[in-house]
Structure formats: C-alpha cells, structure tokens
Amino acid sequence: MTSGNLQLFEPSPQGVVPLEQLALRLHPDDDVAIAKSALQVGTLLDLGDGSPPVAVQGFIVSGHKIALRALNEGDPIRRYGQIIAFATQPIRAGEHVHTHNAGVRDFARDYALGTAAHPVDTVPEAERRTFQGYLRANGRVGTRNYIAVISTVNCSAHTSRQIAHHFTRERLAAYPNVDGVIALTHSSGCATRVNGADYVLLQRSLAGMARHPNVAAYILVGLGCETNQVADLMANYGLDGAEAAPHLTIQDTGGIRKTVEAGIAAVEALLPIANQATRSTQPISELMLALQCGGSDGWSGVTANPALGLLSDEIVRQGGTVVLAETPEIYGAEHLLTRRAIDRAVGEKLIDKVRWWEAHAARLGIEIDNNPSAGNKAGGLTTIYEKSLGAVAKGGSTPLTGVYDYAEPVTARGFTFMDSPGYDPVSVTGQVAGGCNLVLFTTGRGSVFGFKPAPSIKISTNSATYERMTDDMDVNAGAIMEGCSMESVATEMLELAIRVASGEPSKSEAQDVGEDEFNPWTLGGTL
C-alpha cells in the first residue's frame, strides 16, 4: 500500500490533484478515502479510474473521510473493503463522511469458520530470538521482578498502598534485582453474591496477578468481614499450599496502623527471596503480548495497528503468544477473526462472546456503537464498525488458536483472544491476569497508559502526536505515512519489545505510571 507524504500539495495547472497525493484509499471498493492533510473546499481530486474529478465540498481535517462517490440514504459505506457504516442521508461525492451523515445498522456477516486458518511457518527453536528474562520455578518467564501487595476488598486498599509505598527506591537499594513493591487495589470485593459473576471475575483477576511471572512474591490484605474472603480466594485458586503467601486482615490484626506494620515486616521478609531472582537468556517464545489500542484515530487502522499485526505474526512465528481483547472493539469485524479459527469450537466461542455483548448492551439500555469516544470521533472514527476493523489489525494474520474468558489463564500458543470490555484499564487487567508479560498499546490521540507489573510500550499512529508527546510515546508508527515501510516499523517495535522485556524501561515506566491502572471488570451487580 503506497501512502505518500503528509503535506499539502499545490494543484496542477489544470486544477486537478491526484487523489493519492491528498488522501488515502485503502481498497478499490472503498466509498471513502482518508485525508492525509486538511482538504480545502473546491479542490479537485482525480480518482485515477477515468471518472470525472471529485470536488471537495467542505473543509475536511486530516484523518477524516471524504466520499469518493454519491451515496443514497441507507447505502453501505465501505473502508478497508468492508462495511464501516450506512448513509443516514444522501451524501454527495466530495462530502465529509462522519457522524452527521453516517451511522450503524445490523447487517449479516459471513463467519466462514476456519477458512483462513493457514499453517504458520514457525522458526526452529534453535534459531529463535532471545531476551533476558526471569525464569520461574514453574517454567514461566517474567519480564519484571515485583513484589505485590494485593487487596481483596476496597476497604483494605488504603492499607495496601501504605504498605507498598513504604518501600521507596532508597529502601530498596539493597535489593537491586527487585523492580519495586506495588499495591494492586480496586473498588470491589463486597456487596456481591458469593460465586456470582462479579465475585468470580474479581477472584480470577487477583489470583492471576498473584501467580503472574512478573510477580516474584506477594502478600494478601483484607478487611476481615468482606464477601471476598482471603481464605476463600486462596482455597479457590490454589494459593493456600505449603508455600502460601503471607495474608493479613485489618480487623484481626488490630487496625490499619498495626496491619501496615505487619505488612511491611512481611514484605521485608520476602525481599531477600525476591532478590535472588536474576535475568537469564530466554527464547522470545516465552513472551505473551497484550495487544491494546486506546485513544484511537483515523490512522490507527492504517499505521500502528497493522504494523503491530506484523509484530504479532513474528511473535507467533517465534513460538510466542499474543492476546487480542476488547470484544466491543471487534464488533462488526468479528467475521475476519472467525475465518482464522483453528476449529469450529474456537470460532463459535468467539461468536458466543459477541452475542453475549449484544444482549448485555440491550439489558443496560446502551448500544455497542456508543463505544467510540469523543476523542475517537474527533480523530476521524465514525462508528464502532470502523473502529473495530482497524482494531483487529493488531492481531495480524495467523490462526486463532483460543478464545478465553476474562482473566482466564491463557494456555494456547499463537494468536488468541480474551473477552473483555473496551475500556483499556479493565481490558489490560484481564490480559495481564491471564499471563501477558508485556503490553503493546497503540494510540492516535495520545493515551498515557502504563500497567504494573507488565511494562507497556506506547505506539503513536501519527507523527504529530508522537512529537507533541515524545515523553510518553515509545514508537512513531506515523513514520509509515512519511515513507517508512510498515515492515521497518514492525522491526523497530520488535527490537524495542525485546529490550523492554530484558529490563529497559518503557516511557510509561520511566514516569512510574501503572499502579492505578489495575481495574478488574465488574458487571455492576452491587448489592
């Protein structure tokens, strides 16, 4: 796909400009093109197909869509060669196509289960790339070495933070192999039904963090009278074995101050043990990448997401695992994933997740199309279908090997999917609890996301955001629109991912971002 440069071009002497100089048409069947730079009223665009030039009907900013042909009310509108919306009123060729004249409606998707599940040419084990990771006793490999203070209920959140924040850099100086002591707190844990949906989601998330390969050791801190009892969490998820972690309850310990003191003492006893862990050479088949996008814009599906898709394919070729999530953000594009399912069961499980979200949205009186945020729309995205078609590009092209419930341990290798909301902190919490030890996060508007204990690498979709937020963005995928190949950007991301997995801090880590983003999914059944 040829992209051209992001700059204004003067019209030719005849007053007509080739479309590809000012806008990007992604597929021959597309009804729209994406403005590379601001389009001025009256500019004549030559589509290059022998049809009359299209005159720009109104000012259109970069990243937004221009109609290439006239559309009647109700007509489907295509981008990527796929339906992204339907015209809600007649649209003239040359008009701005956005929320004022385009919207969603139901349409049939051909799921064609497994028809595109092509074999992967995997790299032989002896030839695989490596990184410097922490090999754990259970065979899993971490990219970081944290001690976690895990709160079972919101009532113990403050106490947990007090314990963790006692361990400043100065106090950890004697333990150079420990990346830090983090508090994993949340706003749930009580006023819910034992074994109900919210209870299970929370316990699965907490247990996943306790067992995470980036967590060398942990303690549990509860209040004492909550629904999510410490003892039940430990029993339900096998955390109560011979080497059970220290666990405290504020009521039994005698209040906040005494619990903080006891928690500090418990962590101090764990520090020498955690510090014994050292990095060693490990194959990148032990990487599990959480694929995320947030603050998306019109360029997300053109630059950063497909480049991340190339990286995903390479990780799979190397024997590793990538985890796509955010079920509402594959909506309208799920048929592109079911085609890649390794078997009917995997494809049907993904369809079942989509149907659950349709019913869930209906119960709450909302629409899945409410998902594109104000920032997404300002950046050029019109509907959830358009956003989803760009989002699924993060998953590359390899077969879909597994579909997982939220925060469920991911055991399959290759390209996988986890059911989650589209809200980034909630979604990433599930992915990391499921075992992801690195987060690759694309953004157009400039999400300043970090997540402990898994490092987060930020990939900007456009150069303007990258240059404006250089302290927060790790990679500039906007370079693709300025002549760099997508393959070169994917290679840059791979090399950075290996360095970060080996200990180099990402931009968010350098600013100590990531503790507050832990946010287990709640369905809202508060009693």
Long-range contacts (C-beta under 8 A, 24 or more apart in sequence): 1-26, 3-36, 3-302, 3-480, 3-481, 3-483, 4-36, 4-481, 5-36, 5-481, 5-482, 5-483, 6-36, 6-37, 6-62, 6-463, 6-478, 6-481, 6-482, 7-37, 8-37, 8-38, 11-43, 11-44, 15-44, 16-44, 16-45, 16-46, 16-53, 17-43, 17-44, 17-45, 17-46, 18-45, 18-46, 18-48, 19-45, 19-46, 19-47, 19-48, 19-54, 19-68, 20-48, 23-66, 24-302, 25-68, 26-79, 26-80, 26-81, 26-302, 27-78, 27-79, 27-80, 27-81, 28-81, 29-78, 29-81, 30-68, 30-78, 30-79, 30-80, 30-81, 31-67, 31-68, 31-69, 31-71, 31-75, 31-76, 31-77, 31-78, 31-79, 31-97, 32-65, 32-66, 32-67, 32-68, 32-77, 32-78, 32-79, 32-84, 32-97, 33-65, 33-66, 33-68, 34-63, 34-64, 34-65, 34-79, 34-298, 34-299, 34-302, 34-380, 35-60, 35-61, 35-62, 35-63, 35-64, 35-65, 35-66, 36-62, 36-481, 37-62, 38-62, 39-66, 45-94, 54-93, 54-94, 55-93, 55-94, 56-94, 57-92, 57-94, 57-95, 57-96, 58-95, 58-96, 59-96, 60-96, 61-380, 62-298, 62-380, 63-297, 63-298, 63-299, 63-379, 63-380, 63-444, 63-462, 64-96, 64-97, 64-98, 64-298, 64-380, 65-96, 65-97, 65-98, 65-298, 65-380, 65-382, 66-94, 66-95, 66-96, 66-97, 67-91, 67-92, 67-93, 67-94, 67-95, 67-96, 67-97, 68-93, 69-93, 76-107, 77-102, 79-386, 79-389, 80-301, 80-389, 80-390, 82-333, 82-336, 82-385, 82-389, 83-107, 83-332, 83-385, 84-332, 84-382, 84-383, 84-385, 84-386, 84-389, 85-382, 85-383, 85-385, 85-386, 97-382, 98-377, 98-380, 98-382, 99-377, 99-382, 102-382, 102-383, 103-369, 103-383, 104-332, 104-367, 104-369, 104-383, 104-384, 104-385, 109-332, 109-334, 109-335, 110-335, 111-334, 111-335, 111-338, 111-339, 111-347, 111-351, 112-335, 112-338, 112-339, 113-338, 113-339, 113-341, 113-344, 113-347, 113-348, 114-338, 114-339, 114-340, 114-341, 114-342, 114-343, 114-344, 114-347, 115-339, 116-339, 116-340, 117-339, 117-340, 117-341, 117-342, 117-399, 117-400, 118-397, 118-398, 118-399, 119-399, 120-316, 120-317, 120-398, 120-399, 120-414, 121-317, 122-316, 122-317, 122-318, 122-319, 123-317, 123-318, 123-319, 125-283, 125-285, 125-319, 128-283, 128-284, 128-285, 128-318, 128-319, 129-283, 129-284, 129-318, 129-494, 129-498, 130-281, 130-282, 130-283, 130-284, 131-281, 131-282, 131-284, 131-287, 131-498, 131-501, 131-502, 132-279, 132-280, 132-281, 132-282, 132-501, 132-502, 132-503, 133-279, 133-280, 133-282, 133-286, 133-501, 133-502, 134-213, 134-214, 134-216, 134-277, 134-278, 134-279, 134-280, 135-280, 135-282, 136-213, 140-213, 140-286, 140-435, 141-213, 141-282, 141-286, 141-287, 141-437, 142-212, 142-213, 142-214, 142-215, 142-216, 142-437, 143-213, 143-214, 143-287, 143-437, 143-438, 143-454, 143-455, 143-500, 143-501, 143-502, 143-503, 144-179, 144-214, 144-437, 144-452, 144-453, 144-454, 144-455, 145-177, 145-178, 145-179, 145-214, 145-216, 145-274, 145-277, 146-178, 146-179, 146-180, 146-181, 146-182, 146-214, 146-215, 146-216, 146-452, 146-453, 147-178, 147-180, 147-181, 147-182, 147-215, 147-216, 147-217, 147-218, 147-219, 147-267, 147-270, 147-271, 147-274, 148-181, 148-182, 148-183, 148-184, 148-209, 148-210, 148-212, 148-215, 148-217, 148-218, 148-219, 148-453, 149-181, 149-182, 149-183, 149-184, 149-218, 149-219, 149-221, 149-263, 149-267, 150-184, 150-206, 150-209, 150-210, 150-218, 150-219, 150-220, 150-221, 151-183, 151-184, 151-185, 151-186, 151-189, 151-221, 151-222, 152-189, 152-206, 152-220, 152-221, 152-222, 152-223, 152-226, 152-228, 152-229, 152-230, 152-233, 153-188, 153-189, 153-190, 153-222, 153-223, 153-226, 153-227, 153-228, 154-185, 154-186, 154-187, 154-188, 154-189, 154-190, 155-189, 155-190, 155-223, 155-226, 155-250, 156-185, 156-221, 156-222, 156-223, 156-249, 156-250, 156-259, 157-183, 157-185, 157-186, 157-187, 158-256, 159-221, 159-250, 159-256, 159-259, 159-260, 159-263, 160-184, 160-185, 160-221, 160-263, 161-185, 162-256, 162-260, 162-263, 163-219, 163-221, 163-259, 163-260, 163-263, 163-264, 163-267, 164-267, 164-515, 166-260, 166-264, 166-267, 167-264, 167-267, 172-271, 175-271, 175-272, 175-274, 175-275, 176-275, 177-274, 177-275, 177-276, 177-277, 177-278, 178-216, 178-271, 178-274, 178-275, 179-453, 180-452, 181-267, 182-452, 182-453, 182-515, 183-515, 184-209, 184-515, 184-518, 185-518, 186-518, 186-519, 186-520, 187-522, 188-228, 188-520, 188-522, 189-222, 189-226, 189-227, 189-228, 190-226, 190-227, 190-228, 191-227, 191-526, 191-527, 192-227, 192-228, 192-525, 192-526, 192-527, 193-227, 193-525, 193-527, 194-227, 194-232, 196-525, 197-523, 197-525, 198-522, 198-523, 198-524, 198-525, 198-526, 199-227, 199-228, 201-406, 201-407, 201-520, 201-521, 201-522, 201-523, 202-228, 202-520, 202-522, 203-228, 203-232, 203-233, 203-236, 203-237, 204-237, 204-405, 204-406, 204-407, 204-408, 204-433, 205-406, 205-407, 205-429, 205-430, 205-433, 205-520, 205-521, 206-233, 206-433, 206-520, 207-233, 207-236, 207-237, 207-239, 207-433, 208-407, 208-409, 208-432, 208-433, 208-434, 208-435, 209-432, 209-433, 209-453, 209-518, 210-237, 210-239, 210-245, 211-237, 211-239, 212-432, 212-433, 212-435, 212-437, 212-453, 212-454, 213-435, 213-437, 214-437, 214-453, 214-454, 215-453, 216-270, 216-273, 216-274, 216-277, 217-245, 217-270, 217-273, 217-274, 218-245, 219-245, 219-246, 219-247, 219-248, 219-263, 219-266, 219-267, 219-270, 220-245, 220-246, 220-247, 220-248, 221-247, 221-248, 221-249, 221-250, 221-259, 221-263, 222-247, 222-248, 222-249, 222-250, 223-249, 223-250, 223-251, 224-249, 224-250, 224-251, 224-252, 225-251, 246-270, 279-502, 279-503, 283-318, 283-319, 284-315, 284-318, 284-319, 284-320, 284-498, 284-501, 285-318, 285-319, 285-320, 285-413, 286-320, 286-437, 287-315, 287-320, 287-321, 287-437, 287-438, 287-497, 287-501, 288-320, 288-321, 288-322, 288-323, 288-410, 288-435, 288-436, 288-437, 288-438, 289-315, 289-320, 289-321, 289-322, 289-323, 289-436, 289-438, 289-439, 289-440, 289-497, 290-323, 290-325, 290-428, 290-431, 290-432, 290-436, 290-438, 290-439, 290-440, 290-454, 291-322, 291-323, 291-324, 291-325, 291-394, 291-395, 291-440, 292-325, 292-326, 292-394, 292-424, 292-427, 292-428, 292-431, 292-439, 292-440, 292-441, 292-442, 292-449, 293-326, 293-329, 293-390, 293-391, 293-394, 293-441, 293-442, 293-443, 294-424, 294-441, 294-442, 294-443, 294-447, 294-449, 295-373, 295-375, 295-376, 295-379, 295-443, 295-444, 295-445, 295-446, 295-447, 296-376, 296-379, 296-381, 296-387, 296-390, 296-391, 296-442, 296-443, 296-444, 296-445, 296-461, 297-375, 297-376, 297-378, 297-379, 297-380, 297-381, 297-444, 297-445, 297-461, 297-462, 298-379, 298-380, 298-381, 298-444, 299-379, 299-380, 299-444, 299-461, 299-462, 299-478, 299-481, 300-381, 300-387, 300-390, 300-391, 300-442, 300-443, 300-444, 300-461, 301-386, 301-389, 301-390, 301-391, 301-393, 302-390, 302-461, 302-480, 302-481, 303-461, 303-462, 303-477, 303-478, 303-480, 303-481, 303-486, 303-489, 304-442, 304-443, 304-444, 304-459, 304-460, 304-461, 304-475, 304-477, 305-390, 305-391, 305-393, 305-394, 305-442, 305-461, 306-393, 306-486, 307-459, 307-477, 307-480, 307-486, 307-489, 307-490, 307-493, 308-393, 308-394, 308-440, 308-442, 308-459, 308-490, 308-493, 309-393, 309-394, 309-395, 309-396, 309-397, 310-396, 310-486, 310-487, 310-490, 311-396, 311-440, 311-490, 311-493, 311-494, 311-497, 312-394, 312-395, 312-396, 312-398, 312-415, 313-396, 313-397, 313-398, 314-490, 314-494, 315-494, 316-396, 316-398, 316-413, 316-414, 316-415, 317-398, 319-413, 320-413, 321-410, 321-412, 321-413, 321-414, 321-416, 321-435, 322-395, 322-396, 322-414, 322-415, 322-416, 323-404, 323-410, 323-416, 323-417, 323-418, 323-431, 323-434, 323-436, 324-392, 324-394, 324-395, 324-415, 324-416, 324-417, 324-418, 325-417, 325-418, 325-419, 325-420, 325-427, 325-428, 325-430, 325-431, 326-391, 326-420, 326-421, 326-422, 326-427, 327-353, 327-354, 327-357, 327-419, 327-420, 327-421, 327-422, 328-357, 328-368, 328-371, 328-384, 328-421, 328-422, 329-371, 329-384, 329-387, 329-388, 329-391, 329-422, 330-354, 330-388, 330-391, 330-392, 330-417, 331-357, 331-368, 331-371, 331-384, 331-385, 331-388, 332-383, 332-384, 332-385, 332-388, 332-389, 333-385, 333-388, 333-389, 333-391, 333-392, 334-388, 336-389, 336-392, 337-392, 337-395, 337-400, 337-417, 338-400, 340-397, 340-398, 340-399, 340-400, 340-415, 341-399, 341-400, 342-399, 342-400, 342-401, 346-400, 346-401, 346-402, 346-403, 347-400, 349-403, 350-400, 350-403, 350-417, 353-403, 353-419, 356-419, 371-422, 375-445, 376-445, 378-445, 379-444, 379-445, 394-440, 394-442, 404-434, 406-430, 406-521, 407-433, 407-434, 407-520, 407-521, 408-434, 409-434, 409-435, 410-434, 410-435, 410-436, 420-521, 421-521, 423-519, 424-449, 424-517, 425-449, 425-451, 425-517, 425-518, 425-519, 426-519, 426-520, 426-521, 428-454, 428-456, 428-517, 429-517, 429-518, 429-519, 429-520, 429-521, 430-520, 430-521, 433-520, 437-501, 438-497, 438-500, 438-501, 440-493, 440-497, 442-477, 443-473, 446-472, 446-473, 448-472, 448-508, 448-513, 449-508, 449-513, 449-517, 450-506, 450-508, 450-509, 450-511, 450-513, 450-514, 450-517, 451-508, 451-514, 451-517, 451-518, 452-514, 452-515, 452-517, 452-518, 455-500, 455-501, 455-505, 455-506, 455-508, 455-509, 456-506, 456-508, 456-509, 456-513, 456-514, 457-493, 457-496, 457-497, 457-500, 457-506, 458-506, 458-507, 458-508, 459-493, 471-507, 471-511, 472-507, 472-508, 472-511, 473-507, 474-506, 474-507
